[in-house]
Amino acid sequence: MDMKRLFMALPQFLVMLPAAASCYFTMRNQMRYTLQKTALVCLAVILPYSILAALLCATLHTDANLVFLPSLIVFFFVFRHTVTASLPKCLAIYIGVCAVQTFPAQFAYAFDAFLHPTSGAADFSVEAAFLQLGLSCLVAAAFAWPACGLFFRIVDCLDVPKIWYATILLSSIFLIFNVAAVPQSYRTLHTGRMFFLFLLLEGCMLAILTAIYVLFYLGTSVILEHAELKEHTHLLEMQSRQYRALQEHMRQTAGLRHDFRHSVHLLSSLAEKGDINSIQTHLAGFEAILSESTPINYCANAALNALFGYYHEIAVSADIETEWHIELPEPLPATELDMVSLLGNLMENAIDGCRTVQSGRRYFCLTTQIRHGSRLYIVSTNSFDGKVRKGKDGYRSTKHSGNGIGLTAIAAAAQKYGGSAQASNSGTEFFVDVVLKI
């Protein structure tokens, strides 16, 4: 066994450690397991792989890239298994990290060409291999703060597959170019000004790729801010509607209070006559007027109360029988906006499902209940026509191609706060069960 080749190959495979860390920087809210367990899984996979792959290269005198590059496909499936993000997001992050990590390798090849002008990539030196590992760690550290502090929000909130696929395409161009540009013979870099041009080209490409990611962040931030503003506007409209309903209630009850003394005199007169039937009739009418004019108070939170009132009006106008039992903790288990998104998507999906069946068969049951003092259970049941589209990753939309946006948003909101969401159906009913940690 060639020990020199072993020590040369091992650092080339160990670059998977900073690369793996970079993949998880943006996935802090999308991790399937705890940080400690995920780190143990990565170490348990990468360290034995690196040692065995380095031994294989040393024994067979094989170029490390011939073993390393095909292995990236296997590592992607390991990464995909440890996160809950969608496939487009996982691919975009993974290929983006791979593209960035090709630059330390290219600079290490340039350093190796400087040390050994007559050698080539197949005879990568130990010094260059350790330089590549060091540069990979530096690059991962440089991208850590923006990824953990800023970019993770894009991964959490941006659910537009076309944008992520566009990012995959751009990153793939840089990845493929750098793989193809590996100098097989270092003599070519010492021809004319090729060495300087190679370093300049790689430096410019790294700057361009970084600029693309910055522009991607800025552009998607604008998209998300616009979506949040639209959500806030919609919520304010619902609150305004609720406020107007309360104003109307106050106006009506003011009239009722004014007329109440007449009712007292009438009831007193009827009581003296012993006319119990007339008293009951008058009280029933009075009770009906009160029930019609009194808006339902679902919960203490004004925004969520307006949300429930808004969708209840829509359900009533669509001739949907509703049975809602609302119990919410204080404080809420998630931010107000995330709770509005979760419950709003839940109610909108249920009402849309009810509209697929004939009037008279439409019903929507919603229960939110605190259990064990530490969990909020949200259970939704609605009638629908029984038509569903399913894929490997769950229910797909019946309105367009792709996953149902509402169910995806519900699941993302639940997972963001350590909870879970599960959808199922029978022939005539659709069920959504959500659990949130309090």
C-alpha positions in Angstrom: 0.0 0.0 0.0 1.3 3.5 -0.9 1.2 5.3 2.4 1.9 8.7 0.7 -1.1 8.2 -1.5 -3.2 7.3 1.5 -2.3 10.5 3.3 -2.8 12.4 0.1 -6.3 11.0 -0.5 -7.6 11.1 3.1 -7.9 14.9 3.3 -9.6 15.1 -0.1 -12.4 12.9 1.3 -12.5 14.7 4.7 -13.6 17.9 2.9 -17.1 16.3 3.2 -17.1 17.3 6.9 -17.1 21.1 6.3 -19.3 20.6 3.2 -21.8 18.6 5.3 -21.8 21.4 8.0 -22.5 24.0 5.2 -25.5 22.0 4.0 -27.1 22.2 7.5 -26.4 25.9 8.1 -29.7 26.8 6.4 -31.6 23.9 7.7 -31.8 24.6 11.4 -35.6 24.6 11.3 -35.9 21.8 8.8 -33.8 19.1 10.6 -35.6 15.8 11.2 -33.4 14.9 14.2 -31.7 16.9 16.9 -28.4 18.7 16.1 -26.4 16.2 18.1 -28.0 13.2 16.5 -27.5 14.7 13.0 -23.9 15.4 13.7 -23.4 11.8 14.9 -25.1 10.4 11.7 -22.8 12.5 9.5 -19.7 11.5 11.4 -20.7 7.9 11.4 -21.1 8.0 7.6 -18.3 10.4 6.5 -15.4 9.2 8.6 -15.6 5.5 7.7 -16.2 6.4 4.1 -13.2 8.7 4.0 -10.9 6.1 5.5 -12.2 3.2 3.2 -12.1 5.5 0.1 -8.6 6.6 0.9 -7.5 3.0 1.4 -9.1 2.1 -2.0 -7.3 4.9 -3.8 -3.9 4.0 -2.1 -4.3 0.3 -3.0 -5.4 0.7 -6.6 -3.5 3.9 -7.3 -6.7 5.6 -8.4 -7.4 9.3 -8.7 -9.5 10.3 -5.7 -11.9 12.2 -7.9 -13.0 9.0 -9.6 -14.2 7.7 -6.3 -15.3 11.0 -4.7 -17.6 12.4 -7.4 -19.9 9.4 -7.8 -20.2 9.2 -4.0 -21.8 12.7 -3.9 -25.0 11.1 -5.1 -25.1 8.7 -2.1 -24.3 11.5 0.3 -27.3 13.5 -1.1 -29.7 10.8 -0.1 -28.2 10.8 3.4 -28.7 14.5 3.6 -32.2 14.2 2.2 -33.1 11.7 4.9 -32.0 13.9 7.7 -34.1 17.0 6.8 -37.7 17.7 6.2 -37.3 20.3 3.5 -38.8 19.6 0.0 -36.7 18.0 -2.7 -36.1 21.3 -4.7 -34.8 23.0 -1.6 -32.5 20.0 -0.7 -31.1 19.9 -4.2 -30.6 23.6 -4.4 -28.7 23.7 -1.0 -26.7 20.5 -1.7 -25.6 21.5 -5.3 -24.9 25.0 -4.1 -22.6 23.8 -1.4 -20.8 21.4 -3.8 -20.3 24.2 -6.3 -18.8 26.5 -3.6 -16.5 23.7 -2.4 -15.0 23.1 -5.8 -13.2 26.4 -5.5 -10.9 25.4 -2.6 -10.1 22.3 -4.7 -9.1 24.5 -7.7 -6.9 26.7 -5.6 -5.3 23.6 -4.1 -4.6 22.3 -7.6 -2.9 25.7 -8.5 -0.8 25.4 -5.3 0.1 21.8 -6.2 1.1 23.0 -9.7 3.3 25.7 -8.2 5.1 23.1 -6.0 5.3 20.3 -8.7 5.2 21.8 -12.2 5.7 18.5 -13.9 3.1 16.6 -12.0 -0.7 16.5 -12.5 -4.1 16.1 -10.8 -3.7 12.3 -10.6 -0.6 12.8 -8.4 -2.1 15.4 -6.0 0.4 16.1 -3.3 -0.1 15.7 0.5 0.6 19.5 1.0 -2.1 20.4 -1.5 -4.6 18.0 -0.1 -4.3 19.5 3.4 -4.5 23.0 1.9 -7.7 22.0 0.2 -9.1 20.8 3.5 -8.0 24.0 5.3 -9.5 26.2 2.5 -12.8 24.2 2.6 -13.1 24.8 6.4 -12.4 28.5 5.9 -15.0 28.7 3.1 -17.6 26.9 5.3 -16.8 29.3 8.2 -17.1 32.3 5.9 -20.6 31.2 4.7 -21.7 30.1 8.2 -23.0 33.5 9.5 -25.0 34.6 6.5 -26.4 31.1 6.0 -27.4 30.6 9.7 -28.5 34.2 10.3 -30.1 35.1 7.1 -30.5 32.4 4.4 -32.4 29.9 6.7 -35.5 32.2 6.5 -35.6 31.8 2.7 -35.5 28.0 3.1 -38.2 28.1 5.7 -40.6 30.4 3.9 -40.0 30.2 0.2 -42.1 27.4 -1.3 -41.9 28.1 -5.0 -40.2 25.1 -6.7 -39.4 27.0 -9.9 -37.2 29.5 -8.1 -35.3 26.6 -6.4 -34.8 24.8 -9.7 -33.4 27.9 -11.3 -30.9 28.1 -8.4 -30.0 24.5 -9.0 -29.3 25.2 -12.7 -27.0 28.2 -11.9 -25.1 26.3 -9.3 -24.7 23.3 -11.6 -23.1 25.4 -14.3 -20.3 26.5 -11.9 -20.0 22.9 -10.5 -19.7 21.3 -13.9 -17.3 24.0 -15.1 -14.9 23.5 -12.2 -15.0 19.7 -12.5 -14.2 20.0 -16.2 -11.4 22.6 -15.5 -9.4 20.4 -13.2 -5.8 20.6 -14.7 -4.9 17.0 -15.5 -1.3 18.1 -16.4 0.2 21.0 -14.5 2.4 21.8 -17.5 -0.6 23.6 -19.1 -0.7 26.0 -16.2 2.9 26.9 -16.8 2.3 27.8 -20.4 2.5 31.6 -21.0 0.3 33.4 -18.5 -2.1 30.4 -17.9 -1.2 30.1 -14.2 -2.2 33.8 -13.5 -5.3 33.5 -15.7 -6.4 30.3 -14.0 -6.2 31.9 -10.5 -7.9 35.1 -11.8 -10.7 33.1 -13.5 -11.4 31.0 -10.4 -11.4 34.1 -8.2 -13.8 35.9 -10.5 -16.1 32.9 -10.7 -16.2 32.6 -6.9 -17.1 36.3 -6.6 -19.8 35.9 -9.3 -21.3 32.9 -7.6 -21.3 34.7 -4.3 -22.9 37.7 -5.9 -25.6 35.4 -7.4 -26.4 34.0 -4.0 -26.6 37.5 -2.5 -28.9 38.7 -5.3 -31.0 35.5 -4.8 -31.3 36.3 -1.1 -32.2 39.9 -1.8 -34.8 39.0 -4.5 -36.5 36.3 -2.5 -36.5 38.5 0.6 -38.5 41.1 -1.4 -40.9 38.3 -2.5 -41.4 37.1 1.1 -41.8 40.6 2.4 -44.5 41.2 -0.2 -46.2 37.9 0.7 -46.1 38.9 4.4 -47.4 42.4 3.6 -50.3 40.8 1.7 -51.0 38.4 4.6 -51.0 41.3 7.0 -53.3 43.3 4.7 -55.7 40.4 4.5 -55.6 40.0 8.3 -56.3 43.7 8.7 -59.3 43.4 6.4 -60.6 40.6 8.5 -60.1 42.5 11.7 -61.8 45.5 10.1 -64.8 43.3 9.2 -64.9 42.0 12.8 -64.7 45.6 14.1 -67.6 46.7 11.9 -69.6 43.6 13.2 -68.8 44.7 16.8 -69.9 48.3 16.0 -73.2 47.0 14.5 -73.7 44.8 17.6 -73.2 47.8 19.9 -75.6 49.8 17.8 -78.2 47.1 18.0 -77.8 46.4 21.7 -78.0 50.1 22.4 -81.5 50.0 20.8 -82.3 46.9 22.7 -81.3 48.4 26.0 -83.4 51.5 25.2 -86.4 49.3 24.5 -85.8 46.9 27.4 -87.7 49.0 29.9 -90.8 48.7 27.6 -90.3 44.9 27.6 -90.1 44.9 31.4 -93.4 46.8 31.6 -95.0 44.4 29.1 -93.7 41.3 30.9 -94.9 42.7 34.2 -98.3 43.3 32.8 -98.5 39.8 31.2 -97.3 38.3 34.5 -100.1 40.0 36.4 -102.6 38.5 33.9 -100.9 35.1 34.2 -100.4 35.0 30.4 -97.4 32.6 30.5 -97.6 31.8 26.8 -97.3 35.4 25.8 -94.4 35.9 28.1 -92.6 32.9 26.6 -93.2 34.1 23.1 -91.9 37.6 23.9 -88.8 36.2 25.6 -88.1 33.8 22.7 -88.3 36.7 20.2 -86.0 38.8 22.4 -83.5 35.9 22.7 -83.6 35.5 18.9 -82.7 39.1 18.3 -79.8 38.9 20.8 -78.4 35.8 19.2 -78.6 37.2 15.7 -76.9 40.4 16.6 -74.1 39.0 18.9 -70.9 38.2 17.0 -69.2 34.9 18.1 -66.1 35.4 20.2 -63.9 32.4 19.4 -60.8 33.2 21.4 -59.0 36.1 23.2 -56.5 36.8 20.3 -58.0 39.6 18.2 -56.3 38.5 14.9 -57.3 34.9 15.3 -60.8 35.8 16.4 -61.2 37.9 13.2 -59.8 35.0 11.2 -62.3 32.6 12.6 -65.1 35.1 12.1 -64.1 35.7 8.5 -64.0 32.0 7.5 -67.2 31.3 9.4 -69.0 33.9 7.3 -67.7 32.3 4.2 -68.8 28.8 5.4 -72.3 30.1 6.2 -72.6 31.8 2.8 -71.6 28.5 1.2 -74.3 26.6 3.1 -71.7 24.7 5.1 -72.8 23.3 8.5 -70.1 24.2 11.0 -69.2 22.7 14.4 -66.3 24.5 15.9 -64.8 24.1 19.4 -61.9 26.5 19.8 -59.5 26.5 22.7 -56.2 28.2 22.4 -53.4 28.7 25.0 -51.9 32.0 26.1 -49.3 32.7 24.9 -49.8 31.1 21.5 -47.5 28.2 20.7 -46.3 30.0 17.5 -46.1 33.6 16.3 -49.4 35.2 15.5 -48.6 35.3 11.8 -47.7 31.6 11.7 -50.9 30.7 13.6 -52.9 32.8 11.1 -51.1 31.0 8.2 -51.7 27.5 9.7 -55.3 28.0 10.7 -56.2 30.1 7.6 -54.8 27.4 5.2 -56.6 24.7 7.2 -60.0 26.5 7.1 -59.6 27.6 3.4 -58.8 24.0 2.3 -61.7 22.6 4.3 -64.2 25.1 2.8 -62.9 24.4 -0.7 -63.3 20.7 -0.1 -66.9 21.2 1.2 -67.8 23.1 -2.0 -67.1 20.0 -4.1 -70.2 18.3 -2.7 -73.9 19.3 -3.1 -75.4 21.8 -0.7 -77.0 20.0 2.2 -74.1 17.5 2.5 -71.5 20.1 3.4 -70.1 20.1 6.9 -66.9 21.3 8.5 -65.9 20.3 12.1 -62.9 22.0 13.7 -61.6 21.4 17.2 -58.6 23.0 18.9 -57.8 21.6 22.3 -55.0 21.8 24.8 -54.0 18.3 26.2 -51.6 17.3 28.9 -50.8 21.0 29.4 -48.0 20.8 26.7 -49.7 20.1 23.4 -52.2 21.9 21.2 -54.2 19.5 19.1 -56.0 20.8 16.0 -58.4 18.4 14.3 -60.2 19.3 11.1 -62.9 17.1 9.4 -64.8 18.2 6.3 -66.9 16.6 3.6 -65.6 16.4 0.1 -66.2 14.5 -3.2 -63.5 11.8 -2.5 -61.3 12.8 -5.4 -57.6 13.1 -4.4 -54.2 13.0 -6.1 -51.3 11.5 -4.2 -47.6 11.3 -4.8 -44.7 9.8 -2.9 -44.4 13.0 -0.8 -48.1 13.3 0.1 -51.2 14.8 -1.4 -51.0 16.8 -4.6 -53.2 19.7 -5.5 -56.4 19.0 -7.5 -56.3 22.5 -8.9 -52.9 22.5 -10.5 -49.8 20.3 -10.9 -47.6 19.9 -7.9 -48.1 19.6 -4.2 -51.0 21.2 -2.5 -49.7 24.6 -1.3 -52.1 24.8 1.7 -51.2 21.4 3.1 -47.5 22.1 2.5 -47.8 25.4 4.4 -49.6 23.7 7.3 -46.9 21.0 7.6 -44.1 23.6 7.4 -45.7 25.8 10.1 -46.2 22.7 12.4 -42.6 21.4 11.8 -41.2 24.9 12.4 -42.3 24.7 16.0 -41.5 21.1 16.7 -44.9 19.8 15.9 -46.4 17.6 13.2 -49.2 17.6 10.7 -50.9 14.6 9.1 -53.6 14.6 6.4 -55.8 11.6 5.5 -59.1 10.8 3.9 -62.0 8.4 3.6 -64.4 8.2 0.7 -66.4 11.3 1.7 -64.3 13.0 4.4 -60.9 14.7 4.6 -59.0 14.9 7.8 -56.1 17.1 9.0 -54.5 16.5 12.4 -52.0 19.0 13.7 -50.0 18.9 17.0 -48.1 21.9 18.3 -45.9 22.0 21.3 -46.9 24.6 23.9 
